[in-house]
């Protein structure tokens, strides 16, 4: 049974050094991908916008973040439990993540 079923925890194995944001693929196939994203103070570089070929459903499980969408003046604030769907090619950027605490995201690309 252990070779088929593996229990893991979204909040375990978080490294102490979070100089860079961490993207960890959990599962994927040709139609979708699930990732755990770990942030601590990271933000998108100035002038950079994500422009993804797939739609993304994302939930913030822990921490705090702000997402900015192209064409909007205010960013969207996310707290634990908040989720949103980002359509493919909807340009967006991460304006802020919690500098003092780890932020953990679950992202599903489809």
C-alpha positions as CSV (number, residue, x, y, z in Angstrom):
1,X,0.0,0.0,0.0
2,X,2.9,2.4,0.7
3,X,4.0,2.2,-2.9
4,X,0.6,3.5,-4.1
5,X,-0.6,5.9,-1.5
6,X,1.7,8.7,-0.2
7,X,0.5,11.1,2.4
8,X,2.2,14.5,2.4
9,X,1.5,17.8,4.1
10,X,1.3,21.2,2.4
11,X,3.0,22.9,5.3
12,X,5.9,20.4,5.8
13,X,9.4,20.5,4.3
14,X,9.5,24.2,4.0
15,X,13.1,25.3,3.8
16,X,14.5,28.0,6.1
17,X,16.2,29.8,3.2
18,X,13.5,31.3,1.1
19,X,15.6,33.8,-0.8
20,X,13.8,32.6,-3.9
21,X,10.2,31.7,-4.3
22,X,9.7,27.9,-4.6
23,X,7.5,26.2,-7.1
24,X,6.9,22.5,-6.5
25,X,4.9,20.3,-8.9
26,X,2.7,18.0,-7.0
27,X,0.9,16.2,-9.8
28,X,0.5,16.7,-13.6
29,X,-0.6,15.3,-16.8
30,X,-1.1,16.7,-20.3
31,X,-4.2,18.6,-19.3
32,X,-3.4,20.0,-15.9
33,X,-0.7,20.7,-13.3
34,X,-0.9,21.2,-9.5
35,X,1.8,23.1,-7.8
36,X,2.7,24.2,-4.2
37,X,4.2,27.7,-4.2
38,X,6.1,29.0,-1.2
39,X,6.8,32.7,-0.9
40,X,8.3,35.0,1.7
41,X,8.6,38.6,0.7
42,X,8.9,37.9,-3.0
43,X,7.2,40.0,-5.7
44,X,7.2,40.1,-9.5
45,X,10.0,42.2,-10.9
46,X,9.1,45.7,-12.0
47,X,7.4,45.7,-15.4
48,X,7.0,41.9,-15.4
49,X,3.6,40.3,-16.1
50,X,2.6,36.6,-16.1
51,X,0.9,35.8,-19.4
52,X,0.2,32.1,-19.1
53,X,-1.1,29.8,-21.8
54,X,-3.3,27.9,-19.2
55,X,-5.9,29.1,-16.8
56,X,-4.9,29.1,-13.2
57,X,-7.0,28.5,-10.1
58,X,-5.1,29.5,-7.0
59,X,-5.8,29.4,-3.3
60,X,-3.7,31.0,-0.6
61,X,-3.5,28.6,2.3
62,X,-1.2,30.5,4.6
63,X,0.2,34.0,4.7
64,X,-0.7,37.2,2.8
65,X,-0.3,38.3,-0.8
66,X,-1.4,40.9,-3.3
67,X,-2.0,40.3,-7.0
68,X,-2.3,43.0,-9.6
69,X,-4.1,42.5,-12.9
70,X,-3.1,44.5,-15.9
71,X,-5.6,47.4,-16.5
72,X,-6.7,47.6,-12.9
73,X,-5.5,50.3,-10.5
74,X,-5.9,48.4,-7.3
75,X,-4.4,45.0,-6.4
76,X,-6.4,42.2,-4.9
77,X,-5.5,41.2,-1.4
78,X,-5.5,37.6,-0.5
79,X,-5.7,36.0,3.0
80,X,-5.7,32.4,4.0
81,X,-8.6,30.6,2.3
82,X,-9.1,33.2,-0.5
83,X,-9.0,31.8,-4.0
84,X,-9.5,33.1,-7.5
85,X,-9.5,31.9,-11.1
86,X,-7.1,33.5,-13.5
87,X,-8.1,32.9,-17.2
88,X,-5.4,32.1,-19.7
89,X,-3.5,35.1,-20.9
90,X,-5.0,37.4,-18.2
91,X,-1.9,39.4,-17.4
92,X,-1.1,39.5,-13.7
93,X,1.8,40.0,-11.3
94,X,2.5,39.4,-7.6
95,X,2.7,42.8,-6.0
96,X,3.5,41.6,-2.5
97,X,3.9,38.6,-0.3
98,X,4.2,38.5,3.5
99,X,7.8,39.4,4.4
100,X,7.6,38.1,8.0
101,X,5.8,34.8,7.5
102,X,5.8,32.1,4.9
103,X,2.9,32.2,2.3
104,X,1.8,28.8,0.9
105,X,-0.3,28.7,-2.2
106,X,-1.9,25.8,-4.1
107,X,-2.2,26.4,-7.8
108,X,-4.0,24.3,-10.4
109,X,-3.2,25.0,-14.0
110,X,-5.7,23.7,-16.6
